[in-house]
Amino acid sequence: MSQPGGVSVIVPAYREREGLGAVLAELQGMAAGWDQSVEILVVDDASDDGTSDVAEDAGVRVVRHERNLGYGASLKTGVQAATWETIAIIDADGTYPAASIPELVDALDGADMVVGDRSGHPSAVPLVRRPAKAFLRGLARFVTGTRIPDLNSGLRVFRRSLVIQYLPILSERFSFTTTLTIASLCDGLEVVYRPIEYRRRVGRSKVVAWDFLGFLSLVTRLSILFRPLRVFAPMALASFFLGGIKLAWDISVTARGGGAEKLLTTETVSTTTVILLVVAVQMLLMGMMSESMARRGGRVGIDYIPARLRTEQKQSDSGEV
């Protein structure tokens, strides 16, 4: 069981021998100058390049997977193994500044999750990935109804009890952070962003081009899970719009062929029109029913107290109105 004091810093690593040593040295330097108890936990995802050796030589705690399970699986392992309730995650490739962790932890006092925002350093993101990132960020904003400066930053701070609630839906792969961001926002939790430095990675990226399709599928599935009406309503509207156009066309063709009286004596509406309009109604009803079920089936359990309730409790304890 995790303890309330201190901070556990989880470093998921897969074939990161080249950059891990510098990241751990930076973390240890940060910890030495901070008045917090800090646990540095490296989760080695079955690397075959000596990544674990680098971590062990640095004197930090190491958990190793026997086979490669994925970035998200490594974070899940780290969260479950962490000593402290407050958890920070940081990548092992040198892209994130360890010195920003204390600032993020301080901001957690009034939030449910604090995310390091890289949007001020777009040049460090490969040019080919920027359009895809912007598209996914826009789609996630549509789903959550909230502006998201950085959807999948790998430097963030949260409480262990929060993430435990979402473990069943969190991805085993690279979309762990994306899922956590969208789920938290859809459940009305307080996610705040703090600008951070973002550097070019050391070594080779593990993200490949077709991961974009996986992210797209993920955001769509999350929208159906958390905000289904935002998926079904546009589909219903599109079907209704097409059905309305087709209905107007059917009426126009019938009227031209035999005058207004023929509208009452012949089959005016085509099968295609009926199908489109029926599908529109079905989509809307499915969306409304799913939305009702999603709102009733909350995912944040009694083991986690959201930031807004903690603030109210503090105000009540201090006698504030």
PAKETI-226446 format. One line per 10 residues: for each residue x, y, z of N, C-alpha, C. Coordinates in steps of 0.05 Angstrom, whole numbers. Example, Ala and Ser with C-alpha at 12.3 -4.5 7.8 and 13.67 -1.06 7.14 Angstrom:
2
264:-114:156:246:-90:156:264:-66:156  257:-45:142:273:-21:143:258:1:157
***
This chain:
321
17:-24:0:0:0:0:18:25:0  10:45:-15:26:69:-17:23:86:8  43:103:13:43:120:37:37:149:28  26:165:46:18:192:39:41:212:34  63:210:48:85:229:45:104:221:23  120:240:12:140:234:-8:129:233:-36  148:228:-55:141:227:-83:155:204:-96  140:188:-111:152:166:-126:154:176:-155  178:175:-167:182:182:-194:186:157:-211  167:152:-229:168:128:-245:181:134:-272
200:118:-280:214:122:-306:211:96:-322  191:96:-341:188:72:-358:211:72:-379  223:49:-383:246:48:-401:246:23:-418  251:26:-443:254:3:-461:277:10:-481  299:-4:-478:322:1:-495:331:30:-494  334:40:-469:342:68:-465:369:71:-452  386:52:-456:413:53:-443:427:79:-450  424:88:-474:439:112:-483:432:137:-468  407:140:-461:399:165:-448:391:163:-418  387:138:-408:377:135:-381:396:145:-360
421:141:-363:441:149:-343:439:179:-337  438:195:-357:436:224:-354:409:232:-340  388:218:-348:361:224:-336:362:218:-306  373:195:-299:374:187:-270:392:206:-254  415:215:-266:432:234:-253:418:260:-248  402:269:-268:386:293:-265:365:290:-243  352:267:-242:332:262:-222:344:262:-194  367:249:-191:381:247:-165:390:275:-156  399:291:-175:407:319:-168:383:335:-159  360:331:-173:335:345:-165:327:336:-136
328:310:-131:320:299:-105:338:309:-83  363:312:-88:382:320:-68:377:349:-58  366:365:-76:361:393:-69:332:399:-62  317:378:-56:288:380:-50:282:370:-22  264:382:-8:258:374:19:236:353:20  235:336:0:216:314:-1:231:287:-2  218:267:9:229:240:5:222:231:-23  242:224:-39:238:217:-67:247:188:-73  228:173:-84:235:146:-94:237:147:-124  259:138:-135:263:137:-164:260:107:-172
240:102:-188:233:74:-195:234:71:-226  253:55:-235:255:50:-264:241:23:-269  223:24:-289:210:-1:-298:221:-8:-325  238:-28:-325:250:-37:-350:232:-57:-364  223:-50:-388:204:-66:-403:218:-87:-420  234:-104:-406:248:-126:-420:268:-117:-440  283:-96:-434:304:-86:-452:326:-107:-455  338:-107:-478:361:-125:-483:387:-111:-488  388:-85:-480:412:-69:-485:426:-60:-460  419:-72:-437:433:-65:-412:420:-41:-398
395:-35:-404:381:-13:-391:380:-17:-361  373:-41:-352:372:-47:-324:398:-43:-310  420:-50:-324:447:-47:-312:453:-18:-306  445:0:-324:449:29:-320:433:38:-296  409:29:-293:392:37:-270:404:26:-244  412:1:-244:423:-11:-220:449:3:-212  466:9:-231:491:23:-226:486:51:-214  463:63:-220:456:89:-209:445:87:-181  439:63:-172:430:58:-145:400:64:-141  384:63:-162:356:68:-159:341:41:-159
316:43:-151:299:18:-151:292:10:-179  293:-16:-185:288:-26:-211:268:-49:-210  247:-47:-227:228:-69:-232:231:-77:-261  233:-102:-266:238:-111:-294:216:-130:-303  206:-125:-327:187:-143:-340:202:-166:-353  191:-189:-352:204:-212:-365:201:-212:-396  180:-199:-405:176:-195:-434:165:-167:-439  169:-158:-464:161:-131:-470:130:-128:-470  120:-111:-453:91:-107:-450:81:-80:-460  98:-60:-462:89:-34:-472:94:-12:-451
93:12:-462:97:36:-446:76:39:-424  51:35:-431:29:37:-412:31:16:-391  38:-9:-399:41:-30:-379:63:-24:-359  84:-12:-369:106:-4:-351:97:16:-330  81:35:-339:71:55:-321:51:42:-301  35:24:-310:17:10:-292:33:-5:-270  54:-19:-279:71:-33:-260:83:-14:-240  92:9:-249:104:29:-232:85:40:-212  60:46:-221:40:57:-203:33:37:-181  31:12:-189:23:-8:-169:46:-14:-150
71:-10:-159:94:-16:-142:104:9:-126  93:32:-132:103:57:-120:100:57:-89  119:69:-76:118:71:-47:100:94:-37  100:116:-52:86:140:-44:60:144:-59  42:159:-47:16:165:-59:19:185:-82  37:204:-79:42:224:-100:62:212:-120  54:212:-146:70:199:-166:76:219:-189  101:219:-197:109:234:-221:119:213:-242  113:218:-267:124:201:-288:141:218:-307  163:207:-316:181:221:-334:194:200:-353
197:208:-378:208:189:-398:239:186:-394  249:164:-404:277:158:-400:295:168:-423  284:184:-441:299:191:-465:311:219:-464  309:232:-441:322:258:-437:306:282:-448  281:278:-456:266:300:-468:254:318:-447  250:308:-422:237:324:-402:256:333:-380  252:356:-368:270:366:-347:261:357:-320  278:342:-306:272:332:-279:268:355:-260  281:378:-265:280:401:-247:251:412:-246  234:406:-265:206:416:-264:188:400:-246
196:377:-236:179:360:-220:170:373:-194  188:386:-179:178:399:-154:156:420:-159  158:435:-181:138:455:-187:111:441:-193  112:419:-208:88:405:-215:75:393:-190  92:382:-172:81:371:-147:68:392:-130  80:416:-128:68:438:-113:40:445:-124  38:445:-151:12:452:-164:-9:431:-159  -1:407:-151:-21:385:-147:-39:390:-123  -31:408:-106:-46:413:-81:-75:422:-88  -78:436:-110:-105:445:-118:-115:433:-143
-104:409:-151:-112:397:-176:-113:366:-172  -124:353:-192:-124:324:-192:-101:313:-208  -92:328:-228:-68:320:-243:-55:345:-254  -28:345:-254:-13:368:-265:4:357:-288  1:369:-311:14:360:-336:35:380:-345  59:371:-351:79:388:-363:72:394:-391  68:420:-397:59:429:-423:83:436:-441  86:420:-464:108:424:-482:102:443:-505  78:455:-505:69:470:-529:86:494:-535  102:503:-515:120:525:-520:145:518:-534
149:492:-539:174:483:-553:166:464:-576  151:474:-596:143:456:-618:166:447:-635  188:461:-635:210:453:-653:223:427:-644  219:419:-619:230:393:-610:213:370:-619  189:375:-628:171:354:-638:177:350:-668  182:326:-677:188:322:-706:166:333:-723  174:347:-745:155:361:-763:133:342:-773  140:318:-780:121:299:-792:99:292:-772  104:294:-746:84:286:-726:66:309:-717  72:334:-725:57:357:-714:28:357:-725
23:353:-751:-5:353:-760:-22:332:-746  -11:308:-742:-26:287:-729:-32:294:-700  -12:306:-687:-16:314:-659:-38:335:-657  -37:355:-675:-57:377:-674:-85:366:-679  -88:347:-698:-114:335:-704:-125:320:-680  -108:303:-667:-117:288:-644:-124:306:-621  -108:328:-618:-114:347:-596:-141:360:-601  -147:367:-626:-173:379:-633:-196:359:-628  -192:334:-636:-212:314:-632:-217:309:-602  -196:309:-586:-199:305:-557:-213:329:-545
-208:353:-555:-222:377:-545:-252:375:-551  -259:365:-575:-287:361:-581:-300:342:-562  -286:320:-556:-298:300:-538:-301:310:-510  -280:323:-500:-281:332:-472:-294:359:-467  -296:375:-489:-307:402:-486:-287:421:-472  -262:413:-471:-242:429:-456:-217:432:-474  -205:456:-473:-180:461:-487:-158:444:-474  -143:430:-491:-121:413:-481:-95:422:-493  -78:436:-479:-53:446:-490:-34:423:-498  -34:402:-481:-15:379:-487:-30:354:-479
-37:338:-499:-54:314:-494:-39:291:-482  -14:286:-491:0:262:-482:28:267:-472  32:289:-458:58:295:-445:66:272:-427  92:264:-428:102:243:-412:113:252:-386  110:278:-379:118:288:-353:93:299:-340  84:285:-319:60:293:-305:60:283:-276  44:294:-259:42:286:-231:13:281:-224  8:260:-209:-19:253:-201:-18:237:-175  -41:231:-164:-42:214:-141:-47:185:-149  -34:167:-136:-37:138:-142:-66:130:-141
-81:139:-121:-109:131:-117:-126:139:-141  -118:160:-155:-134:169:-179:-130:149:-201  -105:142:-207:-99:125:-230:-109:96:-225  -109:87:-201:-119:61:-194:-148:58:-204  -164:79:-202:-192:78:-211:-194:72:-240  -174:81:-256:-176:79:-285:-160:56:-297  -146:41:-280:-128:20:-290:-142:1:-311  -167:-7:-307:-179:-25:-327:-181:-14:-355  -183:13:-358:-186:25:-385:-161:37:-395  -140:39:-379:-115:52:-388:-100:33:-407
-89:44:-428:-76:29:-449:-50:17:-439  -43:-6:-450:-17:-19:-445:5:-7:-462  -3:9:-482:17:19:-502:22:49:-497  28:63:-519:36:91:-516:13:110:-509  -12:101:-512:-35:119:-507:-44:120:-478  -27:110:-460:-34:111:-431:-40:139:-423  -22:158:-429:-25:186:-420:-48:199:-433  -53:193:-459:-76:204:-473:-102:195:-460  -104:170:-453:-128:159:-440:-132:172:-413  -111:175:-398:-113:186:-371:-122:215:-373
-112:230:-392:-121:258:-395:-150:260:-402  -159:246:-423:-186:247:-432:-206:237:-410  -199:215:-397:-216:204:-376:-219:223:-353  -198:236:-345:-199:255:-323:-216:279:-329  -213:289:-354:-228:313:-362:-258:306:-365  -264:283:-377:-292:275:-380:-306:270:-354  -291:262:-334:-303:258:-307:-303:283:-290  -296:306:-303:-298:331:-289:-276:337:-269  -254:323:-271:-231:327:-253:-215:351:-262  -199:362:-243:-184:386:-248:-156:379:-258
-152:384:-284:-126:379:-297:-114:406:-303  -90:411:-292:-77:437:-297:-51:432:-312  -42:453:-326:-18:450:-343:2:471:-335  27:463:-334:49:481:-328:70:479:-351  78:502:-361:98:501:-383:124:490:-374  136:473:-391:162:461:-385:180:462:-410  205:458:-405:224:456:-427:220:429:-440  224:428:-466:222:402:-480:246:400:-499  261:378:-497:286:375:-512:283:352:-532  301:352:-551:302:329:-569:312:304:-555
300:282:-562:306:257:-547:334:247:-553  344:231:-534:369:217:-538:362:189:-548  374:180:-569:368:154:-580:345:155:-600  335:131:-606:315:128:-627:286:126:-616  267:141:-628:239:140:-618:227:113:-623  210:104:-604:196:79:-606:168:82:-619  160:108:-623:134:113:-636:137:111:-666  119:96:-679:119:92:-708:95:105:-720  96:108:-747:75:124:-761:47:113:-757  44:86:-757:17:75:-755:6:77:-726
22:86:-707:11:91:-680:-11:112:-681  -10:130:-701:-31:151:-704:-58:138:-706  -60:117:-722:-86:103:-725:-96:92:-698  -77:82:-682:-84:71:-656:-94:93:-638  -81:117:-639:-90:139:-623:-118:148:-632  -122:149:-658:-148:158:-669:-170:138:-659  -165:113:-661:-184:93:-652:-189:96:-622  -168:101:-607:-170:104:-578:-189:128:-571  -184:151:-583:-200:174:-577:-229:169:-584  -234:155:-606:-262:149:-614:-275:131:-593
-260:110:-584:-271:91:-565:-276:105:-538  -258:123:-530:-261:138:-505:-286:156:-506  -290:168:-530:-313:186:-533:-339:170:-530  -339:146:-541:-363:129:-538:-367:120:-509  -345:116:-495:-346:108:-467:-355:130:-448  -343:154:-452:-348:177:-434:-369:197:-444  -369:203:-470:-387:223:-481:-400:213:-506  -416:192:-504:-426:179:-529:-443:197:-546  -457:216:-534:-475:233:-550:-458:251:-569  -433:256:-563:-416:272:-580:-408:256:-605
-411:230:-604:-406:213:-627:-431:208:-643  -452:200:-628:-477:192:-642:-493:215:-653  -492:238:-639:-508:261:-648:-498:271:-676  -472:275:-681:-464:283:-708:-472:263:-729  -470:237:-722:-477:216:-741:-507:217:-747  -523:222:-726:-552:224:-730:-559:249:-746  -545:271:-741:-550:295:-756:-543:292:-785  -521:279:-791:-513:274:-819:-533:257:-833  -542:236:-820:-562:218:-832:-588:232:-837  -596:249:-817:-621:264:-820:-619:284:-843
-596:297:-845:-592:317:-866:-593:304:-894  -580:281:-897:-581:267:-922:-609:257:-928  -622:247:-907:-650:237:-911:-668:260:-919  -664:284:-907:-681:307:-914:-677:315:-943  -652:315:-952:-646:322:-980:-659:302:-999  -656:276:-992:-668:255:-1009:-698:257:-1009  -710:264:-986:-739:266:-984:-749:289:-1002  -734:312:-1001:-741:335:-1018:-739:327:-1048  -718:311:-1055:-715:302:-1082:-737:284:-1091  -745:265:-1073:-767:247:-1079:-793:262:-1085
-799:282:-1068:-823:298:-1071:-823:314:-1097  -799:325:-1103:-796:341:-1127:-800:324:-1152  -788:300:-1153:-790:282:-1176:-819:273:-1180  -833:266:-1158:-861:257:-1160:-879:280:-1170  -875:304:-1159:-891:327:-1166:-888:334:-1196  -863:333:-1205:-858:339:-1233:-870:319:-1252  -872:294:-1242:-882:273:-1260:-912:272:-1262  -927:283:-1242:-956:281:-1244:-971:302:-1229  -958:322:-1221:-972:344:-1206:-975:338:-1177  -985:357:-1163:-987:355:-1134:-1006:332:-1125
-1027:327:-1141:-1046:306:-1133:-1033:278:-1133  -1011:275:-1149:-998:249:-1150:-983:243:-1124  -977:264:-1109:-963:260:-1083:-980:243:-1064  -1006:244:-1067:-1024:230:-1049:-1033:203:-1059  -1026:197:-1083:-1036:172:-1096:-1014:153:-1103  -989:161:-1101:-967:143:-1108:-947:141:-1085  -929:122:-1088:-907:119:-1068:-886:140:-1072  -887:161:-1056:-870:185:-1060:-842:181:-1048  -841:170:-1024:-816:168:-1009:-802:142:-1016  -776:144:-1024:-761:120:-1032:-751:105:-1007
-743:80:-1012:-732:63:-990:-707:76:-978  -690:88:-994:-666:100:-985:-672:123:-965  -692:139:-971:-700:160:-954:-709:150:-927  -726:129:-927:-736:118:-902:-713:107:-885  -694:93:-898:-672:82:-883:-655:104:-870  -649:125:-885:-634:147:-874:-647:160:-850  -673:165:-852:-687:178:-830:-690:160:-806  -695:134:-811:-697:115:-789:-670:112:-774  -648:111:-790:-621:109:-778:-615:134:-761  -624:157:-771:-620:182:-756:-633:180:-728
-658:171:-728:-673:169:-703:-659:148:-684  -651:125:-696:-638:104:-680:-612:114:-668  -596:128:-684:-570:139:-674:-575:158:-651  -594:175:-654:-600:195:-633:-609:181:-607  -626:161:-610:-636:147:-586:-613:131:-573  -596:118:-589:-573:104:-578:-555:123:-563  -550:146:-575:-533:166:-562:-544:175:-536  -570:181:-535:-583:190:-510:-583:169:-488  -588:144:-496:-587:122:-476:-559:118:-466  -539:118:-484:-512:114:-476:-502:136:-458
-510:161:-465:-502:184:-449:-513:181:-420  -538:173:-418:-550:169:-392:-535:148:-376  -528:126:-389:-513:104:-375:-485:113:-367  -472:129:-385:-445:139:-379:-445:157:-355  -465:174:-353:-467:193:-330:-473:179:-304  -488:157:-306:-495:143:-281:-472:125:-272  -456:115:-291:-435:96:-283:-408:110:-280  -405:126:-260:-379:141:-255:-356:121:-250  -332:130:-257:-309:113:-254:-292:120:-230  -296:145:-219:-280:153:-196:-293:143:-171
-279:124:-158:-291:110:-134:-287:126:-108  -296:113:-87:-295:126:-61:-267:128:-49  -248:114:-61:-220:115:-51:-206:140:-59  -217:155:-78:-205:180:-87:-223:204:-82  -211:225:-70:-226:249:-65:-217:270:-86  -235:279:-104:-227:299:-124:-218:325:-111  -203:341:-127:-191:365:-117:-212:385:-107  -234:387:-122:-255:406:-114:-267:399:-86  -269:374:-80:-279:366:-53:-258:370:-32  -233:366:-38:-212:371:-19:-211:401:-12
-215:418:-32:-215:447:-27:-239:455:-9  -262:443:-15:-286:449:2:-281:440:31  -268:417:34:-263:407:61:-244:425:76  -223:435:62:-204:454:74:-218:479:83  -235:490:65:-250:514:72:-269:510:95  -281:486:96:-299:480:119:-284:478:145  -260:465:143:-244:461:167:-233:487:178  -228:506:160:-217:532:168:-239:552:175  -264:544:172:-287:561:179:-294:581:158  -284:578:133:-291:596:111:-318:588:100
-332:608:89:-359:603:77:-356:601:48
***
